[in-house]
Amino acid sequence: MIVAPATYYLRGDPFDERFAWRMFSSVRTLRCKIEINERTSKTRGAGTKVDPKRIVPGTWVKHLERAQPKVVAHYLESRCSPETRQVVMSRACLTTSGARGPSSRWSYDCDADLLERQGVGAP
């Protein structure tokens, strides 16, 4: 029973609150926005913007905004199709004072079946 919480505290992802005292956590006060783009073999530049609110339930969108690793990985992988080559999620947060908070970028390469993560909490 001690191993699971210990791995949480030693892993170093400050946004995973599974074993945190949530009432004292500042993570929930962050206001995060996500942007998701899909690139196809015909797309140039950033790709086509996707609105996740039209695709998945609101609770999934909240988990995407909190950058829950398993949810993000599953969502990005699920967006792959024969035409889609890459799915990218960018996340930017603001603190309650309006200062810039943590940001991250997740990129899933559909052809290579490879997920890359950059930014806060990245391995």
N, C-alpha and C positions, 0 to 999 in steps of 0.2 A: 504494500500500500504506500510505502514511502518512495518507491522507485519512480512511479509516474510523476508525482509533483517535483521530485528532484530533477528529472530530465527536463521538465518544463522550465525550471529556474536556471538550469545550467546551459540550456540550448541557446539562449540569447535572443529570442524573438520577443520584443517588448509588446507586441500587439496580440499575442496569443493569451487570452484571459481565462483559459479553462480552469486553472487552479488559483487565480488571483482573487483578491478581495475586491470584487467589482465595485462595491460602494465607495472605495477609496481610489479607484483607478481613474486616471485622467484620459485613458484611451476612449472611453465612451463619450467624452466631451468634444472630441475631434469631429469636424464636419468635413467629410471627404466626398469628392466627386470622382467619378470614373468616366473614362472615354474608351470605347472599344472600336477598333478598326479591323476590317478583314481585307486581306490582299489576295487577289486572284492572279492568274497568269496574265490577265489583260490589264490589271490595275497598275497604275504608276503612283509614286509618292506614298502618302500616308494610307491610302486605301479607302474603302467605303465605311463610313461611320455606321455603327449598329446601336440601336436603342435596346438595352437589355430588358427594360420595363415592358416592352412589347412581346418579349420572348419567354421570360421566366417569371415566377411569382415574386412579389415584393420582398419576401423574406430572403430569397436568393440574392436579390439586388443589394440588400443590406449586408449580407455576407461578402459579396463582391467588394462593396465599399470598405469593409473592414479587412479586406485582403486575406480572408480565411484560405489557407493554402489548398486544401482539398477541394473546396468549392470553386476556386479560381481555376485550378487545373482541370477539373471535370467540365466546367463551363466552356473554357477555351477549346478543349479537345472536342466537345460536342458540336462546336461550330464548324468543324472541318467537314468538307464535302469534296467531291471530285474536282470542283473548280477552285476551291479555297486552298491557298498555299500557306498562309500565315494569318494568325489571329493575335492582335496585340491589345493589351489592356494597360492604360496609363491611369495612375491614381495620384491625386494631389489633395492634401488636407490643409485645413486652417484650424488654428487653436481658438479657444473662446475669446481671446483678445484680438483675433484677426491676423495674428502673425502666421507666416507660412510654417506649416507643420511638415510631417514626413511625406515623402512621395516614393512611389515605386513604379516599376514597369515590368510587365509580364509579357512574354512573347512565346507563342506556341507555333513551332514549325510543323505543319501537318504532314509534309512529305517525310521528314526525318523522325517524326514522333518525338520531338524534343521540346521541353519546356525550359525557358531561361527566365530568371528573376533578377532584377537589378533594383537597388535602392534599399530602404530601411528594412531590416530583417532578412536581407538576402544572405544565403549561405556563403 
